[in-house]
Each structure stands twice: as structure tokens, then as C-alpha cells.
Amino acid sequence: MTIRQIISPRVAEPPPRLWSNCLRAGDTVYVSGLTARDLELAPTGGSQYEQARVVFERMAQLLAAAGGSLRDVVKLTVYVTDITRRDEVWQARAEVFDGAFPTATLVEVSALAEPEIAVEIDAIAVLDQGGRP
């Protein structure tokens, strides 16, 4: 099986030799923990809701570049710095997923990469299976 790096012109890549935002191995796509960043990698968004929306948009762009969509996501891992505000992330999730929701894990962490970042989400998607009902 070939492992390919997936790149989208609408999602900034990290500096070389740190990590890949997205890899495709066969029909499985692995999306690294994404945060709310613009094309210059500057943090963006304010509330956990706004940050989650940016993350899901970035995720959708990477999945499209891999030949899929958010409908192919089967697993999410969500990291937040304030678990008492988790409903904001769930609201954003409900706006981008429908049908059978992806499996999910929610974890509170003491900090993420920068003080402004309150949400980080990674995903696993399986392509070419018709997506979720």
C-alpha cells in the first residue's frame, strides 16, 4: 500500500520535517490535529465554536483533496482547553455532520500550541465506501 501526503492549496502546510496535515493510505485518510489557522498559519477564530468551524472547514478541504468529504469521517479526537465549553464544539460539529455521527473522543488539555488556540481536532476517514447514511 502506498502512503501519499495530501495537500490542499486552501490549507497551509506546517514547516518541512515537522508533520503532515493529511496522509492517505489506501482508502483510509488520516488528518492531523488541526487548529484554527489562516493561510499564514496565524491563529484565527475566537470562541471554541468559531475555532471548531474553522477546523472543520480546513478538514473538509484536505478530505476533498484526498478524494473524499466530511461524510467519510469515521473518528474524531477533539482536544479543548476548557471542557465546560464543549457544547460550542458540539454545535459546530452538528452543523457539518449529519446522519450517523463519527465516533468521537473529547479530551481537556492544559494548553495547545499557542495561547489563543482552544480547540484541536484530528480525524480518520474511510473513502470509497459510500460515506455515512
ABEGO torsion letter per residue (X at the ends): XBBBBBBBAABBBBBBGABBABBBBEABBBBBBBBBBBAAGBBBEBBAAAAAAAAAAAAAAAAAAAGBBAAABABBBBBBABAAAAAAAAAAAAAABBEBBBBBBBBBBABBABAABABBBBBBBBBGAGEBX
